[in-house]
Each structure stands twice: as structure tokens, then as C-alpha cells.
Amino acid sequence: MKLSRFINLTYGNISLTFNKVVIISCLSIFFTLGCSETSTSENKTIFSGDVLDSKGDYSAEMFKIFGWKASKEFPKDSLPKATNIWYGFYKQKDVELRFYNSHSDLKTYGINEAELTVSMGKPEFHQGGIDKTRLGYGAYLIAGNVIIMCEAEVNDCLELVQFVID
């Protein structure tokens, strides 16, 4: 005879057989594990100025593949030792890309400029003729040879950077 015929649980008006208890228990374990948080290394908090990759050699084209829209290229001499400076958008947020020959050049010449830009406080626009120029950003990230300036906070550009470096 089957074991399930002998085991019946009754709680109030609810009667459960052994098979139903096993199924409910398995589903409970499945949902508990499926809905739990991932490891802390995957949920690491990212701050402005964090280096997400130190070895990559990226280009504006790589960012375009993942949805970044280039709007305007700035003169290279706007920032010391920068090879390209692009202003654009990602998911309706301003994202500026500052490229350098290497991660080493970025560290030497780019980080102070990025810190200065972020220290300007809340992003503002300066009216210059018919063109508006951004004077500040809220955060920045580093990936290889590029500094990514984020409109107001890291989350404005984090997803884009993660797509490019993965």
C-alpha cells in the first residue's frame, strides 16, 4: 500500500494528503530560494568615482551599441590629454564620455577634472547663444580608458557601463 494513503493532515477544514504536503513544501523552498538576494559581491554598492574596469580600451562606438546617443563632440583640448570628449544621452539622461589613451593617462589627467565637474554641485545649464552647455554632473564612473559622467547620480549611467564592460 502507498504511504500517502495513511498520512492525512487536517487543519481546521483543510485536509492535506502526503503528496500535497510534499508539493507545497517543495514550492515553498523554491520560491524562498528564488526570491532571496544574490551574493553581496553582485550587490556591491557603486559610488561616484568607482573603477569598474581598469584594463579595457573603449570607444564611443561601443557605447552606441548599447543605446547611448551621441549628440556633440567637444574639442579635445577642453580636457588635458583627452583623446575624445562626447556629450550624449542614455535613457533620457545626460551622459558624457571622456576618453584617454590609457587607464594610466585617465588616472593622471582625468580624475581631477571629473572630481572638479562633480564638485560644482547640482547640474546646471549655461545659456550660450542658442546652445545650452552643461556645467556640472552629479557623479562619474571609470571603465578602462574612459570616464563616464552621469547626469545626477551613478544609476543614471551604471547600466550602460555594465553593458559595455561585460
Summary of the structure (lengths in Angstrom):
residues: 166
radius of gyration: 25.8
end to end distance: 56.2
largest distance: 89.5
contacts: 454
relative contact order: 0.16
helix: 35%
strand: 31%
